Amino acid sequence: MENGEISQIKNPLESESIGKLILKYSLPAIASSLVSSVYNIVDQIFVGNKIGEQGNAATNVTFPLVMIITTLAMTFGAGSSASFSLYLGQKEEKKAKSIVGNGMTLMILCGIIIAVISQILLRPILTAFGGRGQTLEYAIEYTRILALGFPLAILGTGASQLIRADGSPRYAMASTMSGAVLNCILDPIFIFGLDMGMSGAALATVIGQLVSGVLILTYFTRFKTFRLQGKDFAPQKRSVVQIFRLGVAAGANQLAVTLVQIVMNNTLGYYGEHSVYGRDIPLACVGIISKVNSVFNGVIFGISQSTQPILGYNYGARNYDRVRAAFKKAVVIVTGISVAAFCCFQIFPRQIIGIFGQGDALYYEFALRYFHIFLFCTFIVGAQILCAQFFPSIGKGGIGTVVSLSRQVFFLLPLVIVFPLIWGIDGVLWAGPIADGLSGVLALLLVRREMKTW
């Protein structure tokens, strides 16, 4: 390849076995999607065993802010990688270069802005997320340091999607996982060895993110498809709009999850105070279960992302039969994983909870009921997430946004607000499976309707 031209050799995305392509891209994509969850879960495991229920509750209070960062990363990462793949399929080199450069610029700038806002307004932000008393103080101690790594966190999740779309899924996996592994090593050293508690957990996370960020930035100095130039990073209205248009589906889903998490924290805190469980037990339990569930969602989202280059390239090349085949194969895979996760959540909830520290009888009672009821329809969630990724992959971000928002905003959020008025804290638990079931059916019907038009 010379002079930065896109190669005219037949792209493997249009010729290689779909199964092999999904396998090739899925493992690095899963690794990237799980990085944010790994950081938070590892922190919570050590914090829970060091500090106890209030430490677990504090990390849950911080979690919505972390999810806002993930929202931005998903928006810019999914939007830029989907646009990049579509333009490659259409042989539009200039547009593809602008997308890559503008995607990186958006990730770094927004990370810096959120970090600054968090430092200035940290206490009112965490109070709005449900923090009170000593739990709030622990959350502030943790987040004050964690916010320093927000630009790096966005790069770790967002830019790795561009690296995968450029044909280097293994590098994307290695760069993101290196930081996560380092965090796992540093957490016990800082939290227990140096007795730094919440501050130690946050510092270990930021150091891990720094290592991943350096590796990711290094990659873009030798981008494979074409050589990037300084002018490609200058914001262009057309490219920014395109990134948001195709990334908003992934970002909207994460933003909706964040909104629901904030509402749930406050709802569980309020109704918990009026129940036998008190305020801290529901907050601690939902924090643990949300992070465990985020591992499952991360695996599904990673597989869904692995289909994005295949779907986007072939849709851009008008190879619709290959698009259908890739989607159907991916549905089988994510459904199988969803059923396995459902079985784990229903059979082994106590063992999972035990990893995050000990609690009294009421703590375990609420945690087990939350697993059994709230996560009952996990078996259909995989298909819903895949459908939400399908539409922006083929350039239809608007429908993708509807599918993404259906689970959290259209169904779960109203139910979380209304059901507790009738059934108290149990209403929050029953809102989960009903919202999952309705949104899963809706998503599959919309994909079926779309494919009939080809």
C-alpha positions as CSV (number, residue, x, y, z in Angstrom):
1,M,0.0,0.0,0.0
2,E,1.5,3.4,-1.0
3,N,0.6,7.0,-0.6
4,G,-2.0,6.3,2.1
5,E,-4.4,4.6,-0.4
6,I,-6.9,2.0,0.7
7,S,-5.9,-1.4,-0.6
8,Q,-7.9,-2.7,-3.6
9,I,-7.2,-6.3,-2.6
10,K,-10.3,-8.2,-1.7
11,N,-11.1,-7.5,2.0
12,P,-11.4,-10.5,4.3
13,L,-14.7,-9.0,5.6
14,E,-16.3,-9.9,2.3
15,S,-14.7,-13.2,1.6
16,E,-13.6,-15.0,4.8
17,S,-15.8,-17.4,6.8
18,I,-18.3,-15.5,9.0
19,G,-17.7,-17.9,11.9
20,K,-13.9,-17.3,11.7
21,L,-14.4,-13.5,11.4
22,I,-16.7,-13.4,14.5
23,L,-14.2,-15.5,16.4
24,K,-11.3,-13.4,15.3
25,Y,-12.9,-10.1,16.3
26,S,-15.0,-11.3,19.3
27,L,-12.3,-12.1,21.8
28,P,-10.5,-8.8,21.5
29,A,-13.9,-7.0,21.5
30,I,-15.0,-8.8,24.6
31,A,-11.8,-8.0,26.3
32,S,-12.2,-4.3,25.5
33,S,-15.8,-4.3,26.6
34,L,-15.0,-6.0,29.9
35,V,-12.1,-3.6,30.8
36,S,-14.4,-1.1,32.5
37,S,-16.2,-3.8,34.4
38,V,-13.0,-5.5,35.4
39,Y,-11.6,-2.3,36.9
40,N,-14.8,-1.8,38.9
41,I,-15.3,-5.4,40.0
42,V,-11.8,-5.8,41.1
43,D,-12.0,-2.6,43.1
44,Q,-15.3,-3.7,44.7
45,I,-14.0,-7.1,45.6
46,F,-11.0,-5.7,47.5
47,V,-12.9,-2.7,48.9
48,G,-15.7,-5.0,50.1
49,N,-13.3,-7.3,51.9
50,K,-11.4,-4.4,53.4
51,I,-14.2,-1.9,54.4
52,G,-17.4,-4.0,54.1
53,E,-21.0,-3.0,53.2
54,Q,-20.3,0.8,53.2
55,G,-17.4,0.3,50.9
56,N,-19.5,-1.7,48.5
57,A,-22.3,0.9,48.7
58,A,-19.7,3.7,48.1
59,T,-18.5,2.1,44.8
60,N,-22.1,1.8,43.8
61,V,-22.7,5.5,44.4
62,T,-19.7,6.2,42.1
63,F,-20.8,3.7,39.5
64,P,-23.2,6.1,37.6
65,L,-20.3,8.5,37.0
66,V,-18.2,5.7,35.6
67,M,-21.0,4.7,33.4
68,I,-21.2,8.2,32.0
69,I,-17.6,7.8,31.0
70,T,-18.5,4.5,29.4
71,T,-21.4,6.2,27.6
72,L,-19.0,8.7,25.9
73,A,-16.5,5.9,25.1
74,M,-19.3,3.8,23.5
75,T,-20.7,6.7,21.6
76,F,-17.4,7.8,20.1
77,G,-16.0,4.3,19.7
78,A,-19.0,2.7,18.1
79,G,-19.8,5.8,16.0
80,S,-16.3,6.2,14.6
81,S,-15.6,2.5,14.0
82,A,-19.0,2.0,12.3
83,S,-18.5,5.0,10.0
84,F,-14.9,4.0,9.3
85,S,-16.1,0.5,8.2
86,L,-18.9,1.8,6.0
87,Y,-16.5,4.3,4.3
88,L,-14.0,1.5,3.7
89,G,-16.7,-0.6,2.0
90,Q,-17.5,2.4,-0.2
91,K,-13.8,3.1,-0.9
92,E,-14.1,6.6,0.6
93,E,-10.5,7.2,1.9
94,K,-10.7,10.9,2.8
95,K,-13.9,10.5,4.8
96,A,-12.6,7.5,6.6
97,K,-9.4,9.4,7.7
98,S,-11.5,12.3,9.0
99,I,-13.7,9.9,11.0
100,V,-10.7,8.3,12.7
101,G,-9.0,11.6,13.6
102,N,-12.2,13.3,14.7
103,G,-13.2,10.2,16.8
104,M,-9.9,10.4,18.7
105,T,-10.2,14.2,19.3
106,L,-13.7,13.8,20.7
107,M,-12.6,11.1,23.1
108,I,-9.8,13.1,24.6
109,L,-11.6,16.4,24.8
110,C,-14.7,15.1,26.4
111,G,-12.6,13.0,28.9
112,I,-10.8,16.2,30.0
113,I,-14.1,18.1,30.3
114,I,-15.8,15.5,32.4
115,A,-12.8,15.1,34.7
116,V,-12.7,18.8,35.4
117,I,-16.5,19.0,36.1
118,S,-16.2,16.0,38.4
119,Q,-13.5,17.6,40.5
120,I,-15.4,20.9,40.9
121,L,-18.9,19.4,41.6
122,L,-18.0,16.0,43.1
123,R,-20.0,16.2,46.4
124,P,-23.3,17.3,44.8
125,I,-22.9,14.8,42.0
126,L,-22.4,11.9,44.3
127,T,-25.2,13.1,46.6
128,A,-27.5,13.1,43.6
129,F,-26.4,9.5,42.9
130,G,-27.6,8.4,46.3
131,G,-24.6,9.0,48.6
132,R,-25.3,9.8,52.2
133,G,-23.3,9.9,55.5
134,Q,-20.1,7.8,55.6
135,T,-21.0,6.1,52.3
136,L,-20.8,9.5,50.6
137,E,-17.4,10.3,52.2
138,Y,-16.0,7.0,51.0
139,A,-17.4,7.6,47.5
140,I,-15.8,11.1,47.4
141,E,-12.4,9.7,48.5
142,Y,-12.5,7.1,45.8
143,T,-13.8,9.3,43.0
144,R,-11.5,12.3,43.6
145,I,-8.6,10.2,42.4
146,L,-10.6,8.1,39.9
147,A,-11.7,11.2,37.9
148,L,-8.0,11.9,37.0
149,G,-8.1,8.9,34.7
150,F,-11.4,9.7,32.9
151,P,-9.7,10.7,29.6
152,L,-7.7,7.5,29.7
153,A,-10.8,5.4,30.4
154,I,-12.6,6.8,27.4
155,L,-9.6,6.0,25.2
156,G,-9.3,2.5,26.6
157,T,-12.9,1.6,25.6
158,G,-13.5,3.9,22.6
159,A,-10.3,3.9,20.6
160,S,-9.8,0.2,20.9
161,Q,-12.9,-0.2,18.7
162,L,-11.1,1.8,15.9
163,I,-8.0,-0.4,16.3
164,R,-10.2,-3.5,15.8
165,A,-11.8,-2.0,12.8
166,D,-8.4,-1.3,11.4
167,G,-7.7,-5.0,11.5
168,S,-5.7,-5.3,14.7
169,P,-8.0,-6.9,17.2
170,R,-5.2,-8.6,19.1
171,Y,-3.4,-5.3,19.7
172,A,-6.7,-3.8,20.9
173,M,-7.1,-6.6,23.4
174,A,-3.5,-6.5,24.6
175,S,-3.5,-2.7,25.1
176,T,-6.7,-2.7,27.1
177,M,-6.1,-5.9,29.1
178,S,-2.6,-4.9,30.1
179,G,-4.0,-2.0,32.2
180,A,-6.7,-4.3,33.7
181,V,-4.1,-6.9,34.7
182,L,-1.9,-4.2,36.3
183,N,-4.9,-2.9,38.3
184,C,-5.5,-6.4,39.6
185,I,-1.9,-6.6,40.8
186,L,-1.8,-3.1,42.4
187,D,-5.2,-3.3,44.1
188,P,-4.2,-5.6,47.0
189,I,-0.8,-3.9,47.3
190,F,-2.4,-0.4,47.7
191,I,-5.5,-1.4,49.6
192,F,-4.1,-3.9,52.0
193,G,-0.3,-3.7,51.8
194,L,-0.1,0.1,52.1
195,D,-3.5,0.4,53.9
196,M,-4.8,3.1,51.5
197,G,-8.3,1.8,51.4
198,M,-10.6,3.6,48.9
199,S,-7.8,5.8,47.7
200,G,-5.6,2.8,46.9
201,A,-8.3,1.2,44.8
202,A,-8.7,4.4,42.7
203,L,-5.0,4.9,42.3
204,A,-4.5,1.4,41.1
205,T,-7.2,1.9,38.5
206,V,-5.7,5.2,37.2
207,I,-2.3,3.7,36.8
208,G,-3.7,0.7,34.9
209,Q,-5.6,3.1,32.6
210,L,-2.4,5.2,32.0
211,V,-0.6,2.1,30.7
212,S,-3.4,1.2,28.4
213,G,-3.7,4.8,27.1
214,V,-0.1,5.0,26.2
215,L,-0.3,1.7,24.2
216,I,-3.4,2.9,22.4
217,L,-2.0,6.3,21.5
218,T,1.2,4.6,20.2
219,Y,-0.9,2.5,17.7
220,F,-2.3,5.6,16.0
221,T,1.2,6.7,14.9
222,R,1.3,3.6,12.7
223,F,-2.4,3.1,11.7
224,K,-2.6,0.2,9.2
225,T,-5.2,1.3,6.6
226,F,-3.7,4.7,5.9
227,R,-1.3,7.2,7.4
228,L,-3.0,9.7,9.7
229,Q,-2.0,13.4,9.5
230,G,-2.5,16.3,11.8
231,K,-5.3,17.8,9.8
232,D,-7.3,14.6,10.2
233,F,-7.7,15.4,13.9
234,A,-9.1,18.9,13.4
235,P,-12.9,18.7,14.1
236,Q,-15.0,18.6,11.0
237,K,-18.8,19.1,11.3
238,R,-19.6,16.4,8.8
239,S,-17.5,13.8,10.6
240,V,-18.6,14.8,14.1
241,V,-22.3,14.5,13.1
242,Q,-21.7,11.2,11.4
243,I,-19.9,9.8,14.5
244,F,-22.8,10.9,16.8
245,R,-25.4,9.6,14.4
246,L,-24.0,6.1,14.3
247,G,-22.7,6.1,17.9
248,V,-25.8,7.4,19.6
249,A,-27.4,4.0,19.8
250,A,-24.6,2.5,21.8
251,G,-24.2,5.7,23.8
252,A,-27.9,6.1,24.4
253,N,-28.1,2.6,25.9
254,Q,-25.2,3.3,28.3
255,L,-26.7,6.7,29.2
256,A,-30.0,5.0,29.8
257,V,-28.3,2.5,32.1
258,T,-26.7,5.3,34.0
259,L,-30.0,7.1,34.4
260,V,-31.7,4.0,35.6
261,Q,-28.9,3.3,38.0
262,I,-29.3,6.8,39.6
263,V,-33.0,6.3,39.9
264,M,-32.6,2.8,41.3
265,N,-30.0,4.0,43.9
266,N,-32.3,6.7,45.2
267,T,-35.4,4.4,45.0
268,L,-33.7,1.5,46.8
269,G,-32.3,3.9,49.4
270,Y,-35.7,5.4,50.1
271,Y,-37.7,2.2,50.2
272,G,-34.9,0.4,51.9
273,E,-35.1,2.9,54.8
274,H,-38.8,1.9,55.1
275,S,-38.1,-1.8,55.1
276,V,-36.3,-4.4,57.3
277,Y,-33.2,-4.0,55.1
278,G,-32.3,-0.4,55.8
279,R,-30.5,1.9,53.3
280,D,-27.1,0.4,52.9
281,I,-28.0,-3.2,52.2
282,P,-30.0,-2.6,49.0
283,L,-27.3,-0.1,47.8
284,A,-24.5,-2.6,48.5
285,C,-26.3,-5.5,46.9
286,V,-27.5,-3.6,43.7
287,G,-23.9,-2.3,43.3
288,I,-22.5,-5.9,43.4
289,I,-25.2,-7.3,41.1
290,S,-25.0,-4.4,38.6
291,K,-21.2,-5.1,38.2
292,V,-21.7,-8.8,37.9
293,N,-24.4,-8.3,35.3
294,S,-22.1,-5.8,33.5
295,V,-19.6,-8.7,32.9
296,F,-22.4,-10.6,31.1
297,N,-23.4,-7.4,29.2
298,G,-19.7,-6.8,28.4
299,V,-19.4,-10.2,26.8
300,I,-22.6,-9.8,24.8
301,F,-21.6,-6.3,23.8
302,G,-18.2,-7.5,22.7
303,I,-19.6,-10.1,20.5
304,S,-22.1,-7.6,19.1
305,Q,-19.2,-5.2,18.3
306,S,-17.3,-8.1,16.6
307,T,-20.1,-8.3,14.0
308,Q,-20.0,-4.5,13.4
309,P,-17.1,-4.5,10.8
310,I,-18.7,-7.5,9.0
311,L,-22.1,-6.0,8.9
312,G,-21.0,-2.5,8.1
313,Y,-18.5,-3.4,5.3
314,N,-20.9,-5.8,3.6
315,Y,-23.9,-3.6,3.9
316,G,-21.8,-0.8,2.4
317,A,-20.9,-3.2,-0.5
318,R,-24.6,-4.2,-0.8
319,N,-23.8,-7.8,0.0
320,Y,-27.1,-8.3,1.9
321,D,-27.0,-12.1,2.1
322,R,-23.8,-12.0,4.0
323,V,-25.2,-9.4,6.3
324,R,-28.2,-11.7,7.1
325,A,-25.9,-14.7,7.6
326,A,-23.6,-12.8,10.0
327,F,-26.5,-11.6,12.1
328,K,-28.2,-15.0,12.4
329,K,-24.9,-16.6,13.5
330,A,-24.3,-13.9,16.0
331,V,-27.9,-14.4,17.4
332,V,-27.2,-18.1,18.1
333,I,-24.0,-17.2,19.9
334,V,-25.3,-14.5,22.1
335,T,-28.4,-16.5,23.0
336,G,-26.3,-19.4,24.1
337,I,-24.3,-17.2,26.3
338,S,-27.4,-15.5,27.7
339,V,-28.9,-18.9,28.7
340,A,-25.6,-19.9,30.4
341,A,-25.6,-16.6,32.4
342,F,-29.3,-17.1,33.3
343,C,-28.4,-20.5,34.8
344,C,-25.5,-19.1,36.8
345,F,-27.6,-16.2,38.2
346,Q,-30.3,-18.6,39.3
347,I,-28.2,-21.4,40.7
348,F,-25.1,-19.8,42.1
349,P,-26.1,-16.3,43.4
350,R,-24.8,-16.9,47.0
351,Q,-21.4,-18.0,45.8
352,I,-21.2,-14.9,43.6
353,I,-22.2,-12.5,46.4
354,G,-19.7,-14.2,48.7
355,I,-16.8,-13.1,46.5
356,F,-17.4,-9.4,47.5
357,G,-17.2,-9.8,51.2
358,Q,-19.5,-11.0,54.0
359,G,-22.8,-9.7,55.4
360,D,-25.6,-10.6,57.8
361,A,-28.7,-12.7,57.1
362,L,-30.7,-9.7,55.7
363,Y,-27.9,-8.8,53.3
364,Y,-27.9,-12.3,51.8
365,E,-31.7,-12.5,51.8
366,F,-32.0,-9.3,49.7
367,A,-29.1,-10.2,47.4
368,L,-30.5,-13.7,46.6
369,R,-34.0,-12.3,45.9
370,Y,-32.5,-9.6,43.6
371,F,-30.6,-12.2,41.6
372,H,-33.5,-14.6,41.2
373,I,-36.1,-12.0,40.3
374,F,-34.5,-9.0,38.7
375,L,-32.3,-11.1,36.4
376,F,-34.9,-13.7,35.5
377,C,-35.2,-12.8,31.8
378,T,-31.4,-12.7,31.2
379,F,-31.8,-15.3,28.5
380,I,-33.3,-12.7,26.0
381,V,-31.0,-9.8,26.8
382,G,-28.2,-10.9,24.5
383,A,-30.5,-10.8,21.4
384,Q,-31.7,-7.3,22.4
385,I,-28.1,-5.9,22.7
386,L,-27.1,-7.4,19.4
387,C,-30.2,-5.9,17.7
388,A,-29.3,-2.5,19.1
389,Q,-25.8,-2.8,17.5
390,F,-27.1,-4.1,14.3
391,F,-28.9,-0.9,13.1
392,P,-26.0,1.5,13.5
393,S,-23.7,-1.0,11.8
394,I,-25.8,-0.7,8.7
395,G,-26.0,3.1,9.0
396,K,-29.4,3.3,10.6
397,G,-28.5,4.9,14.0
398,G,-32.0,6.3,14.6
399,I,-33.7,2.8,14.8
400,G,-30.7,1.6,16.8
401,T,-31.3,4.3,19.3
402,V,-34.9,3.3,19.7
403,V,-33.9,-0.3,20.3
404,S,-31.2,0.7,22.8
405,L,-33.5,3.0,24.7
406,S,-36.4,0.6,24.8
407,R,-35.0,-1.7,27.5
408,Q,-33.9,1.0,29.9
409,V,-36.0,4.1,29.2
410,F,-39.3,3.0,27.6
411,F,-39.8,0.0,29.9
412,L,-37.5,-0.3,32.9
413,L,-37.4,3.3,34.1
414,P,-41.2,3.8,34.3
415,L,-41.6,0.4,36.0
416,V,-38.9,1.2,38.6
417,I,-40.7,4.4,39.5
418,V,-44.3,3.0,39.4
419,F,-44.0,-0.6,40.8
420,P,-42.5,0.5,44.2
421,L,-45.5,2.7,44.8
422,I,-47.6,-0.5,44.8
423,W,-45.3,-3.2,46.1
424,G,-42.5,-1.2,47.9
425,I,-38.9,-2.4,47.4
426,D,-40.1,-5.6,45.7
427,G,-41.5,-3.5,42.9
428,V,-37.9,-2.6,41.8
429,L,-37.1,-6.3,41.6
430,W,-40.1,-7.2,39.4
431,A,-39.4,-4.3,37.0
432,G,-36.3,-6.0,35.6
433,P,-37.6,-9.2,34.0
434,I,-40.7,-7.4,32.6
435,A,-38.6,-4.7,30.9
436,D,-36.1,-7.3,29.6
437,G,-38.8,-9.4,28.0
438,L,-40.7,-6.6,26.3
439,S,-37.6,-4.9,24.9
440,G,-36.2,-8.2,23.6
441,V,-39.3,-9.0,21.6
442,L,-39.5,-5.5,20.2
443,A,-35.9,-5.6,19.1
444,L,-36.2,-8.9,17.2
445,L,-39.4,-7.7,15.5
446,L,-37.7,-4.5,14.2
447,V,-34.7,-6.4,12.8
448,R,-37.1,-8.9,11.1
449,R,-39.0,-6.0,9.5
450,E,-35.7,-4.3,8.3
451,M,-34.4,-7.5,6.6
452,K,-37.7,-7.9,4.7
453,T,-37.0,-4.7,2.9
454,W,-33.7,-5.9,1.3
